[in-house]
C-alpha cells in the first residue's frame, strides 16, 4: 500500500514538473510554431550534413532518424546503440531545440501578429500561415528527391483519407470502392494528358502543344474526378435503396470490376499499365490541391448537408422523420467523396508517371481504411493525422521488409482496442481557433474579434 502511494506521488510530482516546463509554451501561437519549424528546416539545410558527420552518421536522416535506426537494426544490429543515440541527438539539435527556442522567443510577436490578422484580415492570416507551412515543407523536402516523393504521396493520402471519411465516418456507411474511384480518376487524367499533350506510343501525336499541358492539367484532374463520380453512381443507385451491409458488398465488387476492366482494356495498356504521364504533379501543385480539398471538405461537413450526414449516421429513420432527404444526402456525399478520390488518383498517376490496375486492388483498400480508422472517424484533423502518421510509419518500416506487414497490423489492432474510434475522432477543424492568438483565448469560451479602430 505504501509502495503504491509512493509510486503515485512520484507520478504526480513528475506530471507537475512537466506541466511547469510546458506552461510557457501554452501561449505559443500557431504562427510561432511555424516560424520555429521553418528555422529548424533552414538549419538542417545549412548545417545538417556537418552535424550528421560530427555525430558519426553517414548521411542526413531522411525521416527524423526512424528509417536509419531500423535499417541499422536489420543489417548491423551491433551498431544499433550508437546509431540510435546519434539519431536522437541529430533530431534534438536540428529539430527540437530550434523549434522550441524560436517558438518561445517569438511568442509575444506571434500573438500580436495573429491578433492583427483576426481583427483586420482573416483571409490574409490564413494565407500567411499556409505560406509558412509550404516553405517549411519545401525546404525540408529539398534535402533529397526521396523526401519530395514521400511528401507528395503523403499529401495525396490526406485527400484520399478525407474523402473516404465522408462516407465511412460522417455518413456511417462502410464503402470499399475508393481504390476503384482512384483508378478511374488516374486513368481518365492520364488519358487526358497523353492524348492532348504527349507524343505517346498508345495514342500517337498530341492534339495540342505540350507547352499548354501544365496550364490545362487542372482540367484533367477535374475530368478524372467527374469520371470517378459517374462511376460512383453505379454503386450508389443499387446500394442506397437497401440498408445494412449491402454498400460494403456492392462497393467491394465495384472495386474488382474496375480493376478487371482496366486489365482487359488494351487501348489503355491492359495489365501492363500505362506510362509516360508528364511530371506535372510537382510538390506545390499537390500541396495546393491538398489544401483545397481540406478547405472544401471541411466546409462541406460543417454545412447543412454535413449536419444531414450526421443525422443519417445517428439514425436514418429519425432523420427521415425530421424531414431530412436521406437518399439525396447519401447520394450527394458519396459522389462528392468519389470526386476527390478521382482527383487524388489523377495526381498519383502524374507523381509516379505510371498507372497500373494492380495498384488499385485490395492492398490499396487496406491502406486507405487503415489511415481512416487510425486517424479517427468524423474528424478532418483525424484524417490528416491518420494519413501522415501511416505514411511516415510505412516508409520508416520499409527496411524491415516482411516484418513491416506484421508491425503495422499489430499497431492498428492496439489502436482499435484502446481507441476504437481512432486517435482524433469527432473533432471539428476550426481554422479561426487554430490561428487565433493563444494569450487572448479563454478556455471554453469563444473570443470575438472586432475591427481595430484606425
N, C-alpha and C positions, 0 to 999 in steps of 0.2 A: 504493500500500500504506500509506504513511504517512498519506495523507488519510483512508483508511478507518479507521485506528487512531484518528485524532483525532476522527472522527465518532462512533465507538463510545465513546470516552472522554467526549465531551460528553453523549451519551445516558445513559451510566452515572451521570455527575455529576448530570444533571437528574433521573434516576429516584431517586437517593439523596436529593436535596433535597426532592423531592415526598413521599417516604416519611417524611422527618423532619418535614415540615409536617403530614402527616396522622396521624402517630403519636399525638398526644394524643386524636384523635377515635376511635381504635380501641377505647377504653374506654367510649365513649358508648353507653348502653343505648337500646333502642327507646323507652322511656318518655321519655328526654331528647330524642330526636329529635322525638317527637310534641309535646312541650312547645315545642320550637323552632318547629315548623310552625304550632302554634296561635298563638304570639306573632307570627309573620310575617303570618298572615291577619288577626289583630286589628289589626296595624299598618296593613295595607292598608285595612281597614275605616275606620280613624280618619283616616289621612293619605294614602291612595292618590290621591285626587283632587288634593290640593295638590302632591304630589310629581310627578304626571304633568304638571300645569300648569307647574311650575317647569322641568321638563325639555323643555317645548315640545310635549308630546303633547296631542292634542285630547280624549283620554279615557283611562280606565284600560285598559291592555292586557288583553283578556279571557282569552287563552290564553298567558300568560307571554311575550307580545311576538311570538310567531310569526305570528299572524294579521295584526297591524297592519303588520309588516315586509313580508310577502308581498303584502298589499293595496297597500302603497305601491309595491312593485316593479312591480306590474301597471299601476297607474293614474298614478303620478307618479314615474317612475324617478329623476328628478333630485334628489328629496328623500330617496332611499333611504339615503345615508350618514348624514344627520342623524337620521333615524328609527331606524336600526339602532343608533347609539350611544346614543340616548335610551332605547330599549327595553332595551338591555343594562344601562344604569345603573339603570333602574327596577327590573328584576329583581334586580340586585345589592343595591340599597338596601332594597327591600321584602321580598325573599325570602331571598337567600343569606346576607347579613350577619346578620339576626336569627336565622335558623335555626342558623347556626354559633355565634353568640355565646351564645344561650340554651342550646343543647345542651352547649357546653363548660362554662358556668358551673354547670349542674345535673348534671354528670357524677356527682359523688360522691353527691348526694342521690338521683338517679335509680337508681343501682346499689343503694343501701341499700333504697329502696322496692321495687325489683324482687326483691331477696333476701328481703324480708319476705313478698312475695306468694308466692314459690316455697316458702317454709317454712310459711307459715300458711294461705293460701287461694289456690290456683292459679286457681280459678274467678273469684274477686274480681279478681285481677290481669288476667285476660282481659277482664272487664267494664270495668275502668278504662281499659285500652288502647283498647277499642272506643269508649268514650265520648269519649276524647280524639280518636280518629280521626274520629268523626262530627261532633264540634264543629268540627274543622278544616275538614271538607268543607262543613258547613252555613254557616259564616261566609264561606268562600271563595265559595260559590255565591250567597250573599245579595247580592253586588255587583250582579247582574243576572239577569233571567229566562233569558237565554241560557245563562249558566253552569249554572243549575239544570237546564235541559233537557239540556245536554251531559252533566252528571254523572249524571242518571237514565239516559240512553241508554247511557252507559259501564258503569254497574253492571249493566244488563240484558245488555250484550255480554259481561261477565265470566261470567254464568250460562250463556249460550249456548255460549261457548268452552269452559268447563269440561265441559259435558255432551257436546259433540262430541269432546273429547279423550279421554273414556272409551272411545269406540268406535275412533276413528282412531289414538289414541296407545296407551292402555293395553291395548286388545284387539288392536291390529294390523290391524284391518279398514279399509275405506275406504267410509264412508257419505256419501251426498249428500242424505239425506232430511230434514235438520234444518229447512230452511225450511218443509217440509210439516208437520212437528210443531209448529213455531211458529204456523203458520196455524191448525191445529186447536185449539191452546190459545187463540189470540187470539179466534177466532170463538166457541168454547164459553164462555169467560169473558165475552165481550161479550153473548152471548145471555142468560146468567145475570143479568147486571146490568140489561139493558134490560127483560127480561121481568118481573123481580121488583121492581125499584125505580125505574124511569124511565118517565115518560109519553112513549112513543115512537111515531113515525108508522108503524113497521113492526109493532109488537106491541101498541099501544094502551095502555090504562091499566095501571099496575103492580099486581102481585098483593099486594105487601107495602108498608108505609110506607117512604118514601125515607130516613127517619132511621135505619133499620136497615141500610142499604146498606153503609156503611163497616165495620160490625162483621161483616157476612156476606161481605165481599169476599174474605177468605182462602179461604172455601169455594168461591167462584167460580174462584179460581186453581187450587185443588186439582182441581176438576172439569175445568178446562182441561188440566191435566197428565194426568189419568186418560184423557181422550179422546185425547190425543196418544199415550199408552201403548197404548191399544187400536188406534190406527192403526199403531203400530209392530209389532203382531202380524202385520198383513197383509204387512209387509216381511220380518219375521224368519222366519216359518214356511217360506216357499218358499226364501229365500236361504240360510239356515243349514243346509239339507240338502245344499248343494253347497259347493264350495270355489273359491278363486281370486277373480276379479273380478266374480262374479255379484252380490254385495251392492251394489257400486257401480252396476251397471246397473239392478238392480231398485229401489234406493233413488232413483236419478235419475228413473226412470219414476214412482215413487210421488209425488215432489215435483210433477211436471207433472200427475198425475192429481188431486191435491188442489187445485192451483191452478185447473184446469179445472172441478172440481166446484163450487167456490165461485163461479166466474164464471157458472155456469148455475143456481145456486140463488137464485131471485128472493126467497124469503122472508127471506134474509139480505142482500139488496141487490144480488145478482148482480155484474156487472162494475163497477157504480157504488160498491160497497163499503157499509159500514155505519158510521154515525157516531153521535154523541150519547152515547158512553160517559162516565160520570161521572169526574171527575179524582180518583179515589181513590188512584192510584199516586203519592203525594207522595214527596218525597225520603226522609224517614225510613222510609216503607213499603218503597220499593225497596231502600234500604240494608239494612233488616232481612232481606228475602228474599235479597239477595245474600250477606250474611254467613251466613245459614242454609244456603244452597246450598254455599258454600265449606266450611263445617264438615262438613256431611253427606257431600259428595262426597269430601272429604279422608279422612274416617273410612272411607268405602266402599273407596277404593283401597288403604287400609292394612289392610283386613280380610282374612279368608280368601278371600273372593270376589275381592278385588283381587289377591291373590297368584295365584289361579287364572287371572285375566285375563292376567297377565304370562306365566304358563306357556303359555297358549293362543297368545299373541303369539310367543313364542320357538320354539314347535314344538307344533302341535296333536297330532301323533302321539305325541310324547314325553309330553305332558300326559295323554293318554288312558292311556298305559302306566303312569303314576304315579297312576292311579285318579281323575283329575280328570274330572268330568262336563262335558265341553266344550260340549255342546249347551245344558245348563242354564245354564252360566256365560255363554255368549254371549247367550242369551235374556234372562236377568236384567239383564245390563249394558245391552243395547240398550233394553229397556223402561224401565230406570231413567234412562238418558240422555234418552229421549224425554219422560219425565215432566217433567224440568227444562226441556227446550226448550219444552214446552207452557206451563209456568208463566211462563217468560220472555216468550212470546208474549202471554199474558194481561196481563202488566204493560205490555208495549209498547202494546197496544191502549188501555189506560187512561191511558198517558202522553200519547199523541198524540190521544186521543179520536176515533180513526178507524181502521178496518181495511179493507184493500183487497186483493184477490187478487194484484194486481201487485206488492205489497210483499214477496211471498214467492216470488220467482222466482229466476232464475239469478244475478242480481246479489247478492241476499242470500246465496246459497250461496257465491259467490266471496268475499264479505266474511268470512263465518264461517270458511271454510277458510283464508283469509289470516291471520286472527287466531290460529288454532290453530297453523299451521306457522311463523308469525313468532315467536310466544312460545316454543314448544318442546313437543315431544311428551313424554308421560309425566311431566308436571310441573304441579302445581296452581299453583305460583308462576309458571311459564312461561305458563300460560293467562291469569292475571291481568295479567302484563306485556304479553302479546300483545294482549289486549282493550283495555287502557288505552292502550298505545302506538299501536295502529292507530286507535282512536277520536280521540285527540288529533291525530294526524298528518292524519287525514281532515278534521277540522274546520279545522285550521290551513291546509290547502291548498285549502279551499273557494273562496277568492277567485281561484285560478288557473284555475278552470272546467275546460275540457277537458284542460289540461296536468296536472291532478291525476291523471287516469287514465293518464298516461304515467309520472309520477314514482313513484307508489306501486308499480306492477308492476315498474319497474326496481329499486327498493329491495328488493322481495321476491325478485327474481331474484338480487341480490347476496347477500342473506341465505342463500338456498338454496345458492349456490356456496360461500360461506365458512363457513356454519353450517348444514349440511344438516338437522340435527335441530331447528333453532330456536335462539333466543337462550339460553334456560334450559331445557334438556331433561334428563329423567331425574333430577330433583331432588325429594326429598321435602320436604313442608311440615310442619316440626315446630314447633308453637306454643311448646312448652316451651323449646326452644333460642332461639326468636325473642325471647321476653320475658325470658330469664334475664339476670342482671347480667353484663356483659362482663368485669369485673375478677375474677370468680370462675370463669370458664370457661377450661379448659385446652385448648389446641389439640389436636384429635384425640382428646380424652377426654370421657367422659360425666361430668357432675358430679351427684352425688346430694344432694338437699336433705332433711335430717332436720328434723322439727318442733323449733322453738326451745323450750327449757325455760322455763317460767314463772318 
